[in-house]
């Protein structure tokens, strides 16, 4: 892999010094290809590493709420989920799939507001993905611009619509598993402002036992142009999400197509309720003719109540902060310089309580009492300060990017059960933890030639351990002072290009990522408690290819044909990696990383006709993966075929879109989540016989259909 990257670097430099473009900058090109390409190329240039985007058209290939199916068509990105429309886990370039709950190591944003808290944890259950109309994925470490996160960054956007006038729309979907989904939306806009308000509702019985879900969202998004170079934006959301949890099943049941759920979850009526509020206020303004600032103030509070197989938990987690970026541009003779610098600062003050279950079958919700419970108050802080310089030699269209960030994280936990005489014999579990400032550089050499952009980059990332993993509980009850943050170093060579009069787009990436100080959950020698430790390193090599084409014929019956194909190849191995299994230290060096497929691909073919009929087809394949460190348990891969046929047309002031959508049309046994976790082969109280591994959350293994109608009226 390294020799390929070196060859690519030589090729990039040769082209950079030997060619001069006569085509002008790519922003001046009238791109005739797919709708997402203009933005994708701009973000590819800005970030100086592999970036892929999805426009509203790509997001509507399937039910927008099923973001796992849509985003997984990208090379380098896999989205898992534990429930019908919740428990999402983002996996970028083979990193992030060893987390059992939520996301850690891959950072997420919505309209410049971090969805990732100050602790580095991301919950996506209360995000209204049907309200999202644009997604951007930065693949690999991007800590220089975005702070902590060794896996990458996923950014969700609700872009303003400045189409002048007032419009109202109603979207309705019904179908399999007694699913009903609706969205009522109002948009008011003029050339200087755009305000959008929407109410979304989603309910389903689900395809698994105890698999129902209910979500309600109210969102407001607006932008006001205060002047020629001054813009104010605001975003607000109120969300309620209740996702029932069916739990993981055994491999025998999975391959036999049997899904009775997991008894430990079913008898407790397990699930997660989230009530949340999110507010953001952004201002983009020219301070000087060549100095611009973009600042966002944000607030979030999520109140969570969850019942799992082992415990009942309640959390209130307010998170507040700001992100501010300054951009300074200067030109001198044949050079252009752009300097981005700024900061992202967050503070989270959460209160959490947890009550352990006894495991009783006759009384499933029986707890071990207050002596086995916990009640903590956290004060977590995260700060990132960054500076990135872009120096461009205009005659060669050659850009050198150099940047660095300083990242600080600290935790402070107060044990609210440690009040004197509250609980006899209770040991105070309060602690404080501060990690050393981590500096993460990013360098890139970028060359434009005709409609091709060549990019060779080196970037680093880091993850501080979470507050909960920084303390050893159980019988130890001590701060985990030996714990080190995970770090990542990536070399990436990518090319983003346009061919055939800009109708054909491609992106090819070759990368090498070294993850150091991998964090793994281990059992103590006497199996009385668990703790986290740095168990070694992980090395991910890969190749990603993305191809797309758009054929247009305004006079033909078939007026547009849009095929695409994406392919990912991974070679992910452990390096100097040791962990404890069954009380014994085991060495898994050179073994394949759990949960990472050797290959993954997606192909699609979309047809649009002049009368308004359309057909959208997607086939998404995920290869075989290993589910244990020793690579003895191979989980079979699967491919899902989805299609959507519909009619979309405008009649005067009315827009109509009616469709039928079918998923898993070839009746494939598949899973939506591998419950691997960092303690592979652990023994949860899962209701199955002792020793039976239960890692799988199955998806529907038969074809299922939805029927939708979208109406819009423009006043």
N, C-alpha and C positions, 0 to 999 in steps of 0.2 A: 504493500500500500504506500509506503514512504517513497519508493522510487517513482510511482505514478504521480504523486504530488510534486516531486522535484522536477519531473519532466514537464508537468503542467506549468510550474513556475518559470522554467526556462522559456517555454512557448509564450507565456504571457509577456515576459520581458522583451523577447525578440520582437513580438508584434508591437509592443509599446514603443520601441526605438526605431522600427523600420517603416511603420505605416503612419500616414497622416490622413485623417478623415476629411472628406469633402461633403459630408452629409449633414453637418450641423449637429446640435445636441438632440438627444432623443425626445426631449419635450416638444420639439418643433415637428416631430413626425406625426402624420395622421395615421394612426395604427388601425388596420382593418381586421385585426384578429380578435380574439376573445375579449369580452368586456373588462376582465380583471387586469389585463396586461399592462396598461398605462400606469396604474398605481403600483403594481408589482415591481415594475422596473425602477420606479422612483424610490421605493423602499429598499430594493436591492442595492441601489447606489448609496443611499443614506446610511444604511447599517453596515455596509462593507462586508457582508457575509450572506449566505443563502437565506432567502426570504420567499415565502409563498403566500398568496392572498386568495380570498374567495369573495366574489361580488354577490349581490343579492340574487342574481340568476343562479349561481352555483349553490347557494344556501337553500334555494327552493327546489332542489332536485328531489328532496324527500320532505317529510314533515320537519319544519325548522326546529321544533322542540327536540327532535331526535338528533341532536348535534353530533352524537357519536358516529352516526352513519355518514353524515355529510363531511365532517372534518377528516374522517379516516380515509377518504379518497385521496388525500394529499400524500405524496411520498415523504417519508420521514416522520409522519405523525400518526399516532394511534390513540383513539379515545375509547376507554372502557367505561362500563357503568354497572353498578350493583343493583339498581332498581329500574323500573320502567323509564323514568325520566329524571333520575337522580343518581347520586353517588359516583359522579364522573371522575375519571382519572386520566390525566393527560400524559402521554408517553411520547417523548421527542427523541428520535434517533436512538431508541433502545434504552432511554433513561426515564425512570419514573414509575415503572410497573412493579416495583417491589414495595409499594406502599399499600397497606390494606385499606386505609381510610383516607379520604380526601386526597389532596395533592401536596407534595413537598418536593422542591427542587426544580419545578417548572413554574415560572411566574406568569400571572394573568392580569390583564387590565381591561377596563371598560371606559372608553372615552377619556383616556389619560388618567383615570382613577385606578389605583391598584386594587384588584380583587384579592390579592395575596396580603395577609395581615403582617403586622410587625414581627410576628413569630415565624413567618415564612410559610404559613399554611394557607391553602386555597380551598374554599368550599364553593361549589357551583350549583347546588340544588336550588337556590333561590334566584337564579339568573333567568330572565325571560328571553330565551334564545329566539323566540319568534319575533322579538322586537329588534334583533340584531340584523343589520343589513350589510355588514362588511367584517371580514376577519383577516388578520395578518399574523403569520407565524414566523418568528425568527428562530432558525434551527441551530441548536448548539449554544454553548455558553455566550451570554450577552450581558454579563455583569457590569461591563464598563459603562453602558448607558442605563441599565435598569437595576443595578444592585444584585443582591443574592439570587442565585439560580444557576445551577450547572447544566441543566437540561436545555433550557431555551425560554422563549417568551411567547405567549399567545395573547393577542390583543383583539378584543371585541369592540365594534363600533356601532353606534346608531347615528348615521350621517344625516344632517339636515336636508330637507327638500325645499328648494327655493322656487319651485313652480308657483307662479303667482296665482292667488285665488284661495278659495276654501274648498276642501274636499272631506268627505266622510267615507269610511269603508267598513265593511263587515265581512270577516272571514270565518267560515264554519267548516269543521271537519268532523265526521263521524265514521265509525267502523269497528274493526276487530276489538275484542276484549271490552266491549261496551264503552269505547272511547268517545268522548265528546270534547271538542275543543272550539273555542270561539275567541275572536279578537275584534273589538270595536275601536276604531281609530279616527281621530279628527286632526286635520292638518290645515293650518292657516299660515299663508306666506305672502310676502311681497319681495321686492328686490333687496330690501334692507333687513328683513327678518323672516324667521321660520319657526313656528311653534307647533309641536306635535304632542298629542296626549292619547294614550291608549289604555284600554282595560282588557286583560287577557284572562281566560279561564280554561283550565284543563283538568279533566277527570277521567279515570279509567279503572276498571276492575283488575287490569293487568293480566298477563299471560301465565303467571305463576300462582300457586296457593298463597294466600295472604299477600298478594302482589299489587293491591290497589294503590292509587295515588290521587291527590287533589292539589291543584295549584291555582292561586289567584294573584294577578299582578296588576298594579297600576303604575304607569310610567309617564313621565313628562320630560320632554327634551326640546330645547329651544336655542336659537342663535339670533343675536341682534347685532347688526353692524352699526357701531356708534360713530364711525367715521371711515374714511377711505382706508386707513390702516389700523383700525381699532375694532375689535370684535369681542363680544361677551357671549358666553355660552353657559347654559345651566342644564342640570340633569337631576331628576328625582325619581325614586321608585319606592313603592311599598309592596312587599311580597309576603305571601304565605305559601308554604310548601309542606305537604305531609306525604311522605313516601314510606309505604310499608316495606318491610324487609323480609324476604323469604329465606335468606341464608344459602350457604353453599352446599352442594350435594356431592356424593361419591362419584368416582370415575365409572364404576360399573353401571350405576343408574344413568349417568350422562350418556354413555355410549348405547345404552338400551332404549334411550328416549323416554326414560321415566323421570318425572319431576313431581315428587310429593312435598318438596320443600325440605328444609332442615328442621327437625322436631324441636330443637332448642329455641329456634326463632318463632316457629309457628305457634307453639303453645303459650308463648309470651305475647303474641300479637305485636311482634317487634316492629319498630319503625322510627322515623325521625321527623319531628315537627320543627319548622323554622319560621319565625316571624321576624322580618327584617326591614330596616329603613336605610336607604342609601341616598346621599345628596352630594352633588358636586357643582362647583362654580368655577368657570375658567375665563381667563382674559388673555387675548392675544393682541399685542400692541407694539407699534414701532416707537421706541423711546427716542431713537435718532434715525436718520435716513438709512444707516447701515447697521443698526442695532435693534433687534426685535426680542421681545420676551413673551413666553407662553407659560402662564402659571395656573395651576389648578388646586383649589382647596377642596378637600373631601372629608366626608363623615359617613361612617357605617356602624350600625348596631344590629347584631343578630342574636335573637333569643332562641336557643335550641333546647329541645327536650327529646331525648332518645332512649329507646329500649333496645338493647342488643342481647346476644346470647348470655353475656356474663354480667351485665350491669345496667343500672338505670342512671342516666346522667342529665344534668341541667346546666346550661351555660348561658351567660349573658356577656357579650363580647363587643363593646364599643371600640371603634378604631378611628382615629382622626389623624390628618396629616396634610402635607402639601407636596406638590411636585412643580418645580420651576426650572425652565430652560431658557437661557439667553443665547441668541445667535448673532454673531458679529461677522459681517462680510466686508472684504476689502479687495480691490483689484489694483495691481501695479504692473504696468507693461504687459508681458505675456503670461502673467501669473494671476490666479484668483485664489483667495484664501477665505475659508469659512471656519469659524471657531464656535463650537457649541460647548457651553458650560452651565452647570446648575446643580441642583440638589433634589433629593427625595427623602422626606422625613416622615416617620410614622410613630404613633404611640398607641398601644392597645392596653386597656385596663379591663381585663376579663375576670369574671367570677365563675368558678366551676365547682360543681358538687357531683360526687359519684357514690352510688350505693351498690355494693356487690351482691349478686344473687347466690343463694346456697346451692342451686342446681337441683332443687326438689322438683320431681315430676308431678306430684299431686298438688303442690302449691308453687307454681312456676315463678311468681313474683316475690316469693319470700326472700328477704335479704339477710345478710349476716349481722345486721344491727349497726348501730352508730360506731361501734368499735372498729368495724371493718370499712367504714366510709371515709370519704375525704371531702374537704371544703376549703378551697384555696382562692386567694385573690392575687392576680398576676398584674404586674406592671412591666410591659415589654416595650422596648424601644429599638428602632432600626433607622439608620441614617446612611445615605449614599451621597457622596460628592464626586462629581465627574467633570472631566474636560476632554474634548475631542476636537482635533484639528484636521481640516481637509485642505491640502495644498494641491492645486491643479495647475499643470502646465498646459495652457489652452491649445497651442499649436499641435500638440500630440494627444490632447484629451486624455492625459495621464494624471491620475490623482493618487496622492499618498495620504493615507489616514493614519493618525497616531493618537491614541487616547489612553486614559487611565482613570480609575475610580478608587476612592477610599470608602470602605464599607465597615460600619460599626454596628454591633448587636449586643444588647444586654438584657437580662431577665432579672426580675425581682419577684419572689413568691412569698406571700404571707399565709401561714396556716391559720385559718379562722377557727379551727378546733383546738388551738393551743392556748386558748384563754384559761388562766389558772382555775383549777377545780371544776372545769366544764366536763371533762372526761377523765376519770381516774386512770393514772398511769400513761396518759397519752404523751408521746414524744413530739416535740415541736418539729415539723417538717418544713419550716420556712427556709429559704435559701436565696442567695444572689449569685449571678453568674455573668461575667463579662468576657467576651471574646476579643482577642487582639484585633486591631484594625487590619483588614485584609485589603491589599492593593491588587487590582485586576487590570492588566493592560489589554489593549486591542490594537493590532496593526494590520493594515491592508494596503495592497497595491492594486489599483483599479485602472483598466484601460478600455476606452470605447473605440470601437473600430466599425465604421458603417453602422449596422444595427445590432452589433454584438457588444456585450459588456463582459470583460474578463476580470475576475476578482480572485486574488490570492490573499488569504488572511490568516492571522494567528490571534486567538482570543482565549481568555481565561474566565473562569467562573468559580463561585464558592457557595457552600451552604453551611450556615451555622446549625448545629443540632438544635432541635426544638427545646422549649423549656421543660417539657415532660421527660424527654430523653436525657436531659442534663442532670437528673436526679435519680438515684437508685433507691427504689422503694422496698417493699417486702420486709424481710428481717434485717436488711442492711441499713436502710434509712440514712443515706449519705450523699453528698454532692459528688457527681461524676467528674472529678477534676481532670482526669486523663483524656477526656473526650476532645477530639480535634475536629474542626470543620472539614467537610468534604471539599475537594478542589478538582477543577477540571482544566485541561489544556487541550485546545483544538487547533489543528491545522486544516484549512478548508480551501480547496480550489473549486470555484464555481464559474460557469458561463451562462449568461442569460442572453438569448438571441432571438432575432426575427428574420425569417426567410420568406421567399416567394411573395414579394411585395407586401411584407409585414402580416400576411395572413396566417403564417405558420410560426408558432412560438415554441421555444424549447428552453429548458434549464437542466444543466448537468452539474452534479456536485460530487466530488471525491473528498472524503474527510477521514481524519484520524483523531480520536478523542481519548485522552488518558484521564481516568477518574482516580483520584488518590484519596486514601483514608475512608474507604467505603464504610458506612455505618450499618451495623447489623445488630439485631436483638438476640441476646444469648441467655441461656439458663445458667444459674449458679451451679456449682459442683454438687450441691445437695438438692437441687431442683426446688428450692424454697422461694426463689424470686428470679425475676428477669432483669437484665440490664443491657445497656447499649455499649458497643465497643467499635473501634476502628479495626476492621478485620482484613484490610488489604486494598488492592487496587483492581480496577476494571479497565479494559481496553476495547474500545469500539471502533472498528473500521467500517467504512460503508461507501456505497455508490447509490446515488439517487438520480433518477431521470424523469423529467416531466415534459410531455409533448402535447401540443394542442393545435387545432386548425379550425378556421372558420371560412366556410364557403357561402357566398351571398349571391343571389340572383333575384333581384326585385321583380322581374317579369315572369318568373317561373312559378309553377304550382308549389314546388318545394323551394321556398325562398331562402332558407338557411339550413346548413348542415354543420354541426359542431361535434367532431370526434375528439377524444382525448385518451391518453394512456400515461399512466404513472407507474414507476417501478422502483423498489427499494431493495438493496442487497446489503446484508449486515454480517459481519464477522465479529461477534462480541464475546470476549473471553475474560475470565478472571486471571489476575496476575498477583502472585504473592498473597494469596487469599486463604485465610484460615477461619474456621468457625466451629462452634461446639454443637455436636449432634449427639443426643442420648448420653450427655455427660462426658463425651470424649472429644478432644480437639481433632478436627479433620482438616486436611489440606486439599483445596479444590483448585489449585493453580492449573491453568490451561483448560479448565472446563468451560463449556458454553454458559453464558449468563442466562439465568432463569427468565422465562417469559419473553425472550427476544427471538423472533423468527429469523430464519436465514433469508427468507425473501417475503415480499409483500407487494401486491400490485393492484391497480384498479384500471378498468377500461370503461369508456362510455361512448355512446353514440346518440346524439340528439337531432331530431328532425323537426323543422318548423315550416308550416305551409302558409301560403298567401291568404287562404280563407280563414285561418286562425287555429287550425288543428295542429297539435304537436305531440311528439312521442319522445320521452326521455328514458334512456336505458343506462343502468350502471351495474357493473360486476366488480365486486370487491373481494380480493382473496388475501387471507392471512395464513402464512405457512406454519409448519410444525414448530412447537416450542418445547423446551424441557421445563418441568415443574419442580425440579429438585437440584440442589447443588451438585450432586454426584452424576447427574445426567442419566439416571436410570428410568425415569418416568417421562416418556415422550407423549405429549398431547397432540393429537392430530389436527392439522390445519383444515380450513373450510373456506368455501367461496359462497357469497350471497349475491343473487341476481334480483335487482329491483327495477321496476318499470313504472312509469307514470304517463298516462295518456289523457289529453285534455283538449279543451277549446278555449282560446283566449282572444277577445275581440273588444273593440271600442264601438259603442253606438251613441253618437252624439256626446252627451255629458256622462254617459255610463260606461264603465269598464267592467267586463265580466271575465272570470276565469273559473271554469268548471272542469273537474278532473277525477280520475280514478287512479289510485296508487296501489300497487301490489309489491309486497316485500317477501324475500326468500321464496321466490317462485319455483325453485327446484327442490324444496323441502329438505334442506340440509340441516343436520344436527350441528349446532354451533353454540358458542358461549359468548357472553358479554363481559365477563370479568373472571380472571384467575385470582383466587384469594391466596396469593403467594405469601406476601408479607416478608419482612426481613428475617423472621425466625422460621425458615422453611422447615417443614415437618413438625411444626409445633402441635400441641395436643389441646385444642380448645374443647370446652364442654359443648359438643355439637349435636348430641342426641344420637349419633351413630355408634356402633360398637367400637370399643377401644382398638386403636391401631388402624382403623379405616380412614384413609386420607380423604378429606372433603375440601376441594379447592375450587369447584366450578359453580359459577352462576350461569345456568343455561339460558339461551335465547329461544324464541319460538322456533320449533323444528318443523312447522308446517307453514305453507303459504298463508298470508293474511293480507287483508285489503282495507283501504280507507277511501272515503268519498268526500270530496271537498268542493266548496263553492265560495269564491271571493267576489264581492261586489264593491264597486267604488263609484261615488257620484261626485262630480265636480260642479260646484255652484258657479 
